[in-house]
Amino acid sequence: MAGHSHGHTPAAWTGVIIAFIGFCVASAFCVMANPVGFWVGMVIIGLGAVVGGIMRMMGLGQAPKAGAKPQTQG
């Protein structure tokens, strides 16, 4: 995979950092046997995906490759 710039964007880094924090929160509360705190951590993990996706749509993600087919919704 040498030569690829996959994930080296502000959107990717922000999403991963937020998800990592959520993982740490969920793990800590899992060890403490606190289900509410665990699910809060899981929500934070999902929030990381949402924030990363929004940042990508704002243009802070990886630019599409030349010649790549555009993604269609539907």
C-alpha positions as CSV (number, residue, x, y, z in Angstrom):
1,M,0.0,0.0,0.0
2,A,3.0,2.3,-0.3
3,G,2.3,5.5,-2.2
4,H,-1.3,5.8,-1.1
5,S,-2.5,8.8,0.9
6,H,-5.6,7.0,2.4
7,G,-6.7,8.6,5.6
8,H,-4.2,11.5,5.7
9,T,-6.9,14.2,5.8
10,P,-8.3,16.4,8.6
11,A,-11.7,14.6,8.2
12,A,-10.1,11.2,8.7
13,W,-8.0,12.2,11.6
14,T,-10.8,14.0,13.4
15,G,-13.2,11.1,12.9
16,V,-10.6,8.6,14.2
17,I,-9.7,10.7,17.2
18,I,-13.3,11.1,18.3
19,A,-14.0,7.4,17.7
20,F,-10.9,6.5,19.8
21,I,-12.1,8.7,22.7
22,G,-15.4,6.9,22.5
23,F,-13.7,3.5,22.5
24,C,-11.8,4.5,25.6
25,V,-15.0,5.8,27.3
26,A,-16.9,2.6,26.4
27,S,-14.0,0.4,27.5
28,A,-13.6,2.1,30.9
29,F,-17.3,1.9,31.7
30,C,-17.5,-1.7,30.5
31,V,-14.8,-2.6,33.1
32,M,-16.7,-0.6,35.7
33,A,-19.8,-2.6,34.8
34,N,-21.8,0.6,34.0
35,P,-24.0,0.0,31.0
36,V,-25.1,3.6,30.6
37,G,-21.6,4.9,30.4
38,F,-20.8,2.1,27.9
39,W,-23.6,3.2,25.6
40,V,-22.5,6.8,25.9
41,G,-19.1,5.7,24.6
42,M,-20.8,3.8,21.8
43,V,-22.7,7.0,20.8
44,I,-19.4,8.9,20.8
45,I,-17.9,6.3,18.4
46,G,-20.9,6.9,16.1
47,L,-20.4,10.7,16.5
48,G,-16.9,10.3,15.2
49,A,-18.2,8.7,12.0
50,V,-20.8,11.4,11.5
51,V,-18.3,14.3,12.1
52,G,-15.8,12.7,9.8
53,G,-18.5,12.3,7.1
54,I,-19.6,15.9,7.5
55,M,-16.0,17.2,7.3
56,R,-15.5,15.1,4.1
57,M,-18.6,16.7,2.5
58,M,-17.2,20.1,3.5
59,G,-14.1,19.3,1.4
60,L,-11.7,18.3,4.2
61,G,-11.5,14.7,3.0
62,Q,-9.5,13.1,0.3
63,A,-10.1,14.4,-3.2
64,P,-11.6,11.9,-5.7
65,K,-9.0,10.3,-7.9
66,A,-8.8,11.3,-11.6
67,G,-10.9,9.0,-13.7
68,A,-12.8,7.6,-10.8
69,K,-16.5,7.1,-11.3
70,P,-18.6,9.5,-9.2
71,Q,-20.7,7.9,-6.5
72,T,-24.4,7.8,-7.1
73,Q,-27.1,7.8,-4.5
74,G,-30.1,5.6,-4.9
